[in-house]
């Protein structure tokens, strides 16, 4: 009887250890949301991505822009890992299916390219109000 009990105890301990290991591997995410404007007016639609500057951050958080506001998610979970990021933004006019090459960018094209964008953010545990607001030009 004591042998069975110790095997059950060991099995339970192994399962608990595996659960802790899996949970421990998940990155801690911090909520990130803000307002996004172009020349002072809210950007109505689009998407944005946070490109990690720091090699420690492996994920690439992203979000959708709606009515001048955005919220970031990482791998389907709300928030972003702590760290520094370059920000890219893509926003275009509606595309006519008969003329797909006529879509026009609603932001300066430099914001589409991580090597050219001058937008950056640092995700921190306790950000100041407006810390993640982005001001773009056309």
C-alpha positions as CSV (number, residue, x, y, z in Angstrom):
1,X,0.0,0.0,0.0
2,X,2.8,2.5,0.8
3,X,4.4,1.7,-2.5
4,X,1.3,2.6,-4.4
5,X,0.9,5.8,-2.4
6,X,4.5,6.9,-3.1
7,X,4.0,6.2,-6.8
8,X,0.9,8.3,-6.9
9,X,2.7,11.0,-5.0
10,X,5.6,10.9,-7.4
11,X,3.2,11.0,-10.4
12,X,1.4,14.0,-8.9
13,X,4.7,15.7,-8.3
14,X,5.8,15.1,-11.8
15,X,2.6,16.5,-13.3
16,X,2.8,19.5,-11.0
17,X,6.4,20.1,-12.0
18,X,5.5,19.8,-15.7
19,X,2.6,22.3,-15.3
20,X,4.9,24.8,-13.6
21,X,7.5,24.3,-16.3
22,X,5.0,25.0,-19.0
23,X,3.6,28.0,-17.1
24,X,7.0,29.4,-16.4
25,X,7.9,29.4,-20.1
26,X,5.1,31.8,-21.0
27,X,6.3,35.4,-21.3
28,X,4.8,38.0,-19.0
29,X,2.8,40.5,-21.1
30,X,2.0,44.1,-20.1
31,X,-1.1,45.8,-21.4
32,X,-0.3,48.2,-24.3
33,X,-2.9,50.6,-25.9
34,X,-2.9,54.1,-27.1
35,X,-4.1,56.7,-29.5
36,X,-2.7,57.1,-33.0
37,X,-2.9,60.3,-35.0
38,X,-1.8,61.6,-38.4
39,X,-1.1,65.3,-38.5
40,X,-3.3,65.7,-35.4
41,X,-6.3,63.7,-36.7
42,X,-7.2,60.2,-35.5
43,X,-6.0,57.4,-37.9
44,X,-9.3,55.6,-38.6
45,X,-8.0,52.2,-39.6
46,X,-4.9,50.1,-40.2
47,X,-2.5,47.9,-38.3
48,X,0.7,48.3,-36.4
49,X,3.6,46.0,-35.3
50,X,6.2,46.3,-32.6
51,X,9.6,45.1,-33.9
52,X,11.9,44.2,-31.0
53,X,15.1,46.3,-30.7
54,X,16.4,44.1,-27.9
55,X,17.5,40.5,-28.7
56,X,15.9,39.3,-25.4
57,X,12.4,39.9,-26.9
58,X,11.5,37.2,-29.4
59,X,7.9,38.0,-30.0
60,X,6.5,40.6,-32.4
61,X,3.4,42.2,-30.8
62,X,0.9,43.7,-33.2
63,X,-2.6,45.3,-33.2
64,X,-5.3,46.8,-35.3
65,X,-6.1,50.5,-35.4
66,X,-9.8,51.5,-35.2
67,X,-11.1,55.1,-34.8
68,X,-7.7,56.4,-33.7
69,X,-7.1,53.8,-31.0
70,X,-5.1,50.5,-30.8
71,X,-4.5,47.7,-28.5
72,X,-1.5,45.3,-28.8
73,X,-1.5,41.5,-28.6
74,X,1.3,39.0,-28.7
75,X,0.6,35.5,-30.1
76,X,-3.1,36.0,-29.5
77,X,-2.7,37.2,-25.9
78,X,-3.3,40.8,-24.9
79,X,-0.2,42.8,-24.1
80,X,3.5,42.9,-25.0
81,X,6.7,41.8,-23.3
82,X,8.7,44.5,-21.6
83,X,11.3,46.0,-23.9
84,X,12.1,48.5,-26.6
85,X,10.5,48.4,-30.0
86,X,10.5,50.1,-33.4
87,X,6.9,50.7,-34.5
88,X,5.6,50.1,-38.1
89,X,2.2,51.3,-39.2
90,X,0.3,50.3,-42.3
91,X,-2.9,52.1,-43.3
92,X,-4.3,52.4,-46.8
93,X,-7.4,53.6,-48.7
94,X,-10.0,50.9,-49.6
95,X,-8.8,48.8,-52.5
96,X,-11.0,48.4,-55.6
97,X,-10.8,44.7,-56.7
98,X,-10.5,45.9,-60.3
99,X,-7.6,48.3,-59.5
100,X,-5.6,46.7,-56.6
101,X,-2.5,48.8,-57.4
102,X,-4.3,52.1,-56.7
103,X,-4.5,51.8,-52.9
104,X,-2.9,54.9,-51.3
105,X,-1.1,54.9,-48.0
106,X,-2.8,57.1,-45.4
107,X,0.5,57.5,-43.6
108,X,4.0,58.4,-44.7
109,X,5.6,55.3,-46.3
110,X,8.5,55.4,-43.9
111,X,6.3,54.1,-41.2
112,X,5.8,50.8,-43.1
113,X,9.5,49.9,-42.9
114,X,11.2,49.0,-39.7
115,X,14.6,50.3,-41.0
116,X,13.1,53.8,-41.8
117,X,10.4,54.4,-39.1
118,X,11.3,56.9,-36.5
119,X,8.5,55.6,-34.2
120,X,9.6,53.8,-31.1
121,X,8.2,52.7,-27.8
122,X,9.5,51.1,-24.6
123,X,7.0,48.8,-22.9
124,X,7.4,49.3,-19.2
125,X,5.6,47.9,-16.1
126,X,4.1,51.2,-15.1
127,X,3.8,53.6,-18.1
128,X,2.9,57.2,-17.8
129,X,-0.4,58.3,-19.2
130,X,-0.2,58.6,-22.9
131,X,3.2,56.8,-23.1
132,X,2.0,54.6,-26.0
133,X,0.3,57.4,-28.0
134,X,1.7,57.7,-31.5
135,X,1.9,60.9,-33.6
136,X,2.5,60.3,-37.3
137,X,2.8,62.6,-40.3
138,X,1.5,62.0,-43.8
